[in-house]
Every structure is written in C-alpha cells, then in structure tokens.
Amino acid sequence: MNVRLLLSGVISVLLAFASANRLHGQDPAPATPPHDQFLAGTITALSATSITVTRTVMGKESTVRTFAITSATEIKGKPKVDWRVTVRFVSEEGGDRAVRIIVRGPPQPKKQ
C-alpha cells in the first residue's frame, strides 16, 4: 500500500516537471501589429509633415489630433485648411502616423 502511494507520488512529481518544462520551451506569442483607427473631422493645421484634425460632436468636447505624414501616407484629394477629411492612422511610440487621408470636401455652409 505504501509503495503504491509513494510510486504514484513520484510519478505525479515527474509529470509536473515534464509539463512545466514544455510550457517554458514554447515560443512567446508574436507581437500584434498596431491596428488602424479612423478619425473624421476638419483640418485645422496642415504642413508637409503633419496634419491636425478637429472633430466636433454636439454635447461633447472637441477632439484635436495631430498625425505625422510620411512618404508612405496615401492622400486622396488635395487637403486644405477648414476642409473635411477622414484619416486612417496607426498609434505608435512616437505618436500617431497617418496611413491614409481622404479629403471629403470644403466646409459645409452654416444653416441659418
């Protein structure tokens, strides 16, 4: 009886060590690439290297974001200050980088 109990205990310990080593031997999960995000709003500042977009929603504070423009940024249309745009961007360590800028058009006339 004691031999059987001792033997099953030793086997359990060996199995525990074997499974622990197998877990540590696995490769870590690959880092997930940053996912794209979108912001639609009005251009408030524009330069060759950055674009600042302000989004205003009734009843909430305005959101102001500045995006870096690189040689890889795809620009559809000719952006101008006060024009409406949609920016697809990626958040990185150095800040937000514009992946694609789509110009939606001039500002909408104010209703009277």
Secondary structure by P-SEA (a helix, b strand, c coil): caaaaaaaaaaaaaaaaaaaaaaaaccccccccbbbbbbbcccccccccbbbbbbbcccccbbbbbbbbccccccccccccccccccccccccccbbbcbbbbccccccccc
